[in-house]
């Protein structure tokens, strides 16, 4: 194991030119900087390189290689598995890199790797423009996009990665590349779904679309006793949604903090408000909800409305898989499993894929999941460490009981820390071998392995 003086001396040498901040374990600010969104993750890097620009990233990677350490790359730090940090290695922290440039004429936006969706949306919405982002505004754009990018606009405009025009990347060897459909197209193909396997994404360029500034959306909450009716209604409704209309369903807990179990629908319509009102009418008229908060709101507000449900520092453990269909038996199993949920912050979530996201060819990008249907997520979240064993056990047991209804695919951004190897291969399906070949070209020694790792083909 490398000695502390070696790291200290190397960091002191780098500090002469480094624009950002180099934090060692005894430094002021280290404890806060080492934390990621998931409070279950508690790792201590030997050095945190808080980068201010691309040259900082290049130098931080060079230092890591010279010291013979492992590297982790942090953007927004939201990844549930905690792959943005590392024990005893170097965390390359992009969070200070906040540059955003919107070009309303070409309808594009360029943003650095430390930008969050809330920050990006705030700038693009000044021009009535937007791109598919996450459903929690504090999520980083880079990690979400490189693994997929589920969001409220994906029915109309596809995933976040489907809207990428280019990625600036620092490779394992320290080269700075621009990947697009015209420059390094094979690398660009791999980056659209392949996560952090090929380098550090220091900036991303997206195509923008007319969005809002006012859209229709929000939650509709029903008593838990109506769970079966709600999920059957959800299944029926998702069979005929227009592209502009997204609809998720959840067995969860009341947003008032009471811990009361509820069945909820969460929705967004990004089209004209007259069309949105018509589309929302069946949801509003169904079953006499206990809470109906669906209405017109700014897109930025919609994108942040769930933030409070996912506080930084809460302990998280997730399991997810695509479903073959939302059958009666799958609904019954979900209801039975949720009744055993040991935490008032836990939920079972269904994300519906349709529209533009399902009209793209499986081989168009590394992300292969282009079939209309549902992604099922067990989201165990809790605040007290004493509840950890019970909450993780519930998530695993629920996942196992839902196995008979699973399709082959996994969403790579939801893979937790104990899921490597086969689950990663399942996340890429028919695209996995091609990804391994590209990994062998750009990172043959697997330098970037603190991720949902794609092993280079020998």
C-alpha positions in Angstrom: 0.0 0.0 0.0 1.3 3.5 -0.9 2.6 5.6 1.9 0.9 8.8 2.9 4.1 10.8 2.4 4.3 9.6 -1.2 0.8 10.9 -1.9 1.5 14.1 0.0 4.7 14.8 -1.9 3.1 14.1 -5.3 0.1 16.3 -4.5 2.4 19.1 -3.4 4.3 18.9 -6.7 1.0 18.9 -8.7 -0.4 21.9 -6.6 2.0 24.3 -8.4 0.0 24.2 -11.5 -3.4 22.6 -10.4 -6.2 25.2 -10.7 -8.6 23.2 -8.5 -8.2 21.8 -5.0 -6.2 18.8 -3.8 -7.6 17.3 -0.6 -5.9 14.8 1.6 -7.6 13.0 4.5 -6.4 15.6 7.1 -7.4 18.6 5.1 -10.2 21.0 5.8 -13.1 20.1 3.4 -12.0 16.5 2.8 -14.8 15.0 4.9 -17.6 16.8 3.0 -15.9 16.3 -0.4 -15.6 12.5 0.1 -19.3 12.0 0.6 -21.6 10.9 -2.2 -25.4 11.0 -2.3 -25.9 7.5 -0.9 -25.1 7.5 2.8 -24.6 3.8 2.8 -21.3 4.4 0.9 -18.5 5.4 3.3 -15.1 5.4 1.5 -11.9 7.3 2.1 -9.8 8.2 -1.0 -6.1 8.9 -0.5 -6.6 12.1 -2.5 -9.5 14.0 -3.9 -8.7 16.1 -6.9 -11.4 18.7 -7.3 -10.9 19.8 -10.9 -11.6 23.2 -12.3 -10.8 22.4 -16.0 -9.7 19.7 -18.4 -6.0 20.2 -17.7 -6.7 19.5 -14.1 -8.3 16.2 -15.1 -5.4 15.2 -17.3 -2.9 16.0 -14.5 -4.9 14.2 -11.8 -5.1 11.0 -14.0 -1.3 11.3 -14.7 -0.7 11.5 -10.9 -2.9 8.5 -10.3 -1.0 6.4 -12.8 2.4 7.5 -11.5 1.4 6.5 -8.0 0.0 3.2 -9.1 -3.4 4.0 -7.5 -7.0 3.2 -8.6 -9.2 6.0 -9.8 -12.9 6.9 -9.3 -14.7 9.7 -11.2 -17.3 11.9 -9.6 -19.8 14.0 -11.4 -23.0 14.5 -9.5 -22.2 11.7 -7.0 -25.7 10.2 -7.3 -24.9 6.7 -8.5 -26.5 4.4 -5.9 -23.5 2.0 -5.9 -21.1 4.7 -4.8 -18.8 4.2 -7.8 -17.9 7.9 -7.7 -15.6 7.3 -4.7 -12.9 4.8 -3.7 -10.9 3.6 -0.7 -7.2 4.5 -0.8 -7.2 5.7 -4.4 -7.8 9.0 -6.2 -11.2 10.6 -6.6 -11.3 12.8 -9.7 -14.1 15.2 -8.7 -15.7 17.1 -11.5 -18.3 18.9 -9.3 -16.5 22.3 -9.5 -16.7 22.2 -13.4 -20.0 24.0 -13.9 -19.7 25.7 -17.3 -22.9 25.8 -19.4 -23.3 27.5 -22.8 -26.7 27.5 -24.5 -27.0 28.3 -28.2 -30.7 29.0 -28.8 -30.3 29.4 -32.6 -28.8 25.9 -33.1 -30.8 24.6 -30.2 -27.8 23.0 -28.5 -26.2 23.2 -25.1 -22.7 22.5 -24.0 -22.1 21.7 -20.3 -19.2 20.5 -18.2 -19.1 17.2 -16.4 -19.9 18.6 -12.9 -23.2 20.2 -14.0 -26.5 18.9 -12.5 -29.8 18.6 -14.2 -31.3 21.4 -12.1 -28.5 23.7 -13.2 -28.7 22.7 -16.9 -32.5 23.1 -17.0 -32.3 26.6 -15.4 -30.2 27.8 -18.3 -32.0 26.1 -21.1 -35.4 27.1 -19.9 -34.5 30.7 -20.3 -34.9 30.0 -24.0 -37.9 27.7 -23.6 -35.7 24.7 -24.5 -34.9 21.4 -22.7 -33.5 17.9 -23.1 -34.4 14.7 -21.4 -32.9 14.6 -17.9 -33.4 12.8 -14.7 -36.4 13.1 -12.3 -34.3 14.3 -9.4 -32.7 17.7 -10.2 -29.5 17.2 -8.1 -28.4 14.3 -10.3 -25.3 14.9 -12.4 -25.8 15.1 -16.2 -22.7 13.0 -17.0 -23.3 9.9 -15.1 -27.0 9.7 -15.9 -26.5 10.4 -19.6 -23.6 8.0 -20.2 -25.6 5.1 -18.7 -29.0 6.0 -20.3 -30.9 8.9 -19.0 -34.5 8.2 -18.1 -36.7 11.3 -17.6 -40.0 13.0 -18.2 -39.3 13.9 -21.8 -38.1 10.5 -23.1 -41.4 9.5 -24.7 -41.2 12.6 -27.0 -37.4 13.0 -27.3 -35.7 9.8 -26.3 -33.2 9.2 -23.5 -30.7 11.8 -22.5 -28.0 9.8 -24.4 -30.2 9.9 -27.6 -29.8 13.6 -27.6 -26.0 13.7 -27.3 -24.2 15.4 -30.1 -20.7 15.1 -28.7 -18.6 14.2 -25.7 -15.2 15.6 -24.7 -13.3 12.7 -23.1 -10.0 12.3 -21.3 -8.7 8.8 -21.9 -6.8 6.5 -19.7 -3.6 7.6 -21.4 -4.3 11.3 -20.8 -5.4 12.1 -24.4 -8.3 14.7 -24.8 -10.7 13.5 -27.5 -14.0 14.8 -29.0 -16.3 11.9 -29.8 -19.3 12.4 -32.0 -21.0 10.7 -35.0 -18.3 12.3 -37.2 -15.2 12.1 -34.9 -14.4 8.8 -33.2 -17.8 7.4 -34.1 -17.1 4.0 -32.6 -16.2 5.6 -29.3 -19.3 7.8 -29.5 -21.4 4.7 -30.0 -19.9 3.2 -26.8 -20.3 6.3 -24.7 -24.0 6.4 -25.3 -24.7 3.7 -22.6 -21.3 2.5 -21.7 -21.0 4.7 -18.7 -17.6 5.7 -17.4 -15.7 2.8 -18.9 -13.8 4.7 -21.6 -12.6 7.9 -19.9 -13.6 11.0 -18.0 -16.4 13.0 -19.7 -15.3 16.5 -19.1 -18.1 18.1 -21.2 -21.2 17.0 -23.1 -23.1 18.6 -25.9 -26.8 18.0 -26.3 -29.5 18.8 -28.9 -32.3 20.8 -27.3 -36.1 20.9 -28.0 -39.0 23.3 -27.3 -40.1 22.5 -23.8 -42.5 24.5 -21.6 -41.6 26.8 -19.9 -45.0 25.5 -18.5 -45.8 21.8 -18.6 -48.5 19.7 -17.0 -47.5 17.2 -14.3 -47.4 16.1 -10.7 -48.4 13.2 -8.5 -51.8 11.6 -7.9 -52.0 9.6 -4.7 -54.5 6.9 -3.7 -55.0 4.9 -0.5 -53.0 1.7 -0.3 -56.2 -0.3 -0.3 -56.6 0.7 -3.9 -53.3 -0.6 -5.0 -54.5 -3.3 -7.3 -57.0 -1.0 -9.0 -54.4 1.7 -9.4 -51.8 -0.6 -10.9 -54.4 -2.2 -13.3 -55.5 1.3 -14.3 -51.8 2.2 -14.8 -51.3 -0.9 -17.1 -54.4 0.0 -19.1 -53.4 3.7 -19.4 -49.9 3.0 -20.6 -51.1 1.0 -23.5 -52.1 4.1 -25.4 -50.1 7.0 -24.2 -49.0 9.7 -26.7 -45.3 10.5 -26.9 -45.7 13.7 -24.9 -47.2 11.8 -21.9 -45.1 10.0 -19.4 -46.6 8.0 -16.5 -44.8 6.2 -13.7 -46.5 4.2 -10.9 -45.3 3.6 -7.3 -46.2 1.7 -4.2 -44.7 4.2 -1.7 -45.3 6.3 1.3 -47.3 9.5 1.7 -45.3 12.7 0.9 -46.5 14.3 4.2 -44.0 12.4 6.2 -46.6 10.3 8.0 -45.2 7.1 6.8 -48.6 6.1 5.5 -48.5 3.6 2.7 -50.0 4.8 -0.6 -50.3 3.9 -4.3 -49.2 6.8 -6.5 -49.1 7.8 -10.2 -46.6 10.4 -11.2 -47.0 12.0 -14.6 -45.8 14.7 -17.1 -47.2 15.9 -20.4 -44.8 18.1 -22.3 -47.1 19.0 -25.1 -49.5 22.0 -25.5 -51.5 22.6 -22.3 -54.9 22.0 -24.0 -53.7 18.5 -25.1 -52.2 17.9 -21.7 -55.4 18.7 -19.9 -57.3 16.3 -22.1 -54.7 13.6 -21.6 -54.7 14.0 -17.8 -58.5 13.9 -17.4 -58.8 10.1 -17.1 -56.1 10.1 -14.4 -57.8 12.8 -12.4 -61.2 11.2 -12.7 -60.1 7.7 -11.7 -61.0 6.4 -8.3 -61.3 9.5 -6.1 -57.6 10.1 -5.2 -56.6 11.2 -1.7 -54.3 13.8 -3.3 -54.3 15.3 -6.8 -51.4 17.7 -7.3 -51.3 17.4 -11.1 -51.5 20.8 -12.8 -49.5 23.3 -14.9 -46.1 24.1 -13.5 -42.7 25.3 -14.8 -40.6 22.5 -16.2 -37.8 23.2 -13.7 -40.3 22.8 -10.9 -41.5 19.5 -12.3 -37.9 18.2 -12.6 -37.3 19.0 -8.9 -40.6 18.0 -7.4 -39.3 14.6 -6.2 -36.0 15.9 -4.8 -37.2 15.9 -1.2 -38.0 12.2 -1.5 -34.3 11.4 -2.1 -32.3 13.4 0.4 -28.5 13.4 0.3 -27.1 11.2 3.0 -30.0 8.8 3.2 -29.0 5.1 3.0 -30.0 3.4 -0.2 -30.0 -0.1 -1.7 -31.7 -0.7 -5.1 -32.5 -3.7 -7.3 -34.1 -3.4 -10.7 -35.0 -5.3 -13.8 -37.1 -4.9 -16.9 -40.4 -6.8 -17.0 -41.8 -9.0 -19.8 -45.2 -7.5 -19.0 -47.1 -6.1 -16.1 -49.3 -9.2 -15.5 -51.9 -9.7 -12.8 -49.5 -12.1 -11.0 -46.7 -9.4 -11.1 -49.1 -6.8 -9.6 -50.2 -9.2 -6.9 -46.5 -10.0 -6.0 -45.7 -6.3 -5.9 -48.5 -5.6 -3.5 -47.6 -8.5 -1.3 -43.9 -7.5 -1.2 -44.6 -3.9 -0.4 -46.7 -4.8 2.6 -43.5 -6.1 4.1 -41.5 -2.9 3.5 -39.5 -2.1 6.7 -38.8 1.6 6.0 -41.2 4.5 5.5 -38.9 5.7 2.7 -39.0 2.5 0.7 -40.9 2.1 -2.6 -41.6 -0.1 -5.6 -41.5 1.9 -8.8 -42.6 1.2 -12.4 -41.1 3.3 -15.2 -42.9 3.0 -18.5 -40.8 3.1 -21.7 -42.7 4.1 -24.9 -42.6 6.6 -27.8 -39.3 7.9 -29.1 -37.2 5.8 -26.7 -38.7 2.6 -28.2 -38.4 3.6 -31.8 -34.6 3.6 -31.9 -32.7 0.5 -33.2 -31.0 -1.7 -30.5 -27.7 -1.3 -32.3 -27.9 2.5 -32.7 -26.1 3.1 -29.4 -24.6 0.9 -26.6 -27.9 1.3 -24.6 -30.0 -1.7 -25.9 -33.3 -1.5 -24.2 -35.7 -0.2 -26.9 -38.7 -2.3 -26.3 -41.9 -0.7 -25.1 -42.6 -1.8 -21.5 -41.7 -1.4 -17.9 -38.6 -1.1 -15.7 -39.2 -2.3 -12.2 -37.2 -0.8 -9.3 -37.0 -1.9 -5.7 -35.9 1.3 -3.9 -34.9 0.7 -0.3 -34.1 3.9 1.5 -33.7 4.6 5.2 -32.0 6.9 7.6 -30.8 4.8 10.6 -27.8 2.4 10.2 -29.5 0.0 12.6 -32.1 -0.6 9.8 -29.6 -1.5 7.2 -29.9 -5.3 7.4 -33.6 -5.4 7.3 -33.9 -2.9 4.4 -31.3 -4.7 2.2 -32.9 -8.1 3.0 -36.4 -6.7 1.9 -35.0 -5.4 -1.3 -33.3 -8.7 -2.2 -36.3 -10.8 -1.2 -38.6 -8.6 -3.2 -36.4 -8.8 -6.3 -36.2 -12.6 -5.9 -40.0 -12.9 -5.7 -40.4 -10.8 -8.8 -37.9 -12.9 -10.9 -40.6 -14.9 -12.7 -41.8 -11.7 -14.4 -38.4 -10.4 -15.5 -37.2 -9.8 -19.0 -33.5 -10.4 -19.7 -32.5 -6.7 -19.5 -31.1 -4.5 -16.7 -30.8 -0.8 -16.5 -27.1 -0.2 -15.9 -27.6 3.1 -13.9 -29.6 1.1 -11.2 -27.0 -1.7 -10.7 -25.9 -1.6 -7.0 -22.4 -2.3 -5.6 -22.9 -6.1 -5.3 -23.9 -6.5 -9.0 -20.9 -7.0 -11.3 -20.1 -9.4 -14.1 -23.2 -11.1 -15.4 -25.6 -8.2 -14.4 -23.4 -5.8 -16.4 -23.5 -8.1 -19.4 -27.3 -8.3 -19.0 -27.5 -4.5 -19.1 -25.9 -4.5 -22.5 -27.3 -7.7 -24.0 -26.3 -8.0 -27.7 -24.1 -4.9 -27.5 -21.8 -6.2 -24.8 -19.1 -7.9 -27.0 -18.8 -4.8 -29.2 -18.3 -2.7 -26.0 -15.6 -5.1 -24.8 -13.8 -4.6 -28.1 -14.0 -0.8 -27.8 -12.9 -1.0 -24.2 -9.8 -2.9 -25.3 -8.9 -0.2 -27.7 -9.4 2.8 -25.4 -8.7 1.3 -22.0 -6.9 -2.0 -22.5 -5.6 -2.2 -18.9 -9.0 -1.4 -17.4 -7.8 1.7 -15.7 -11.4 2.9 -15.4 -12.9 0.0 -13.5 -14.6 1.7 -10.6 -17.9 1.7 -12.6 -20.4 -0.8 -14.0 -17.3 -2.4 -15.4 -17.0 -3.7 -19.0 -14.0 -5.9 -19.1 -11.8 -5.4 -22.2 -11.8 -8.2 -24.6 -8.5 -10.1 -24.5 
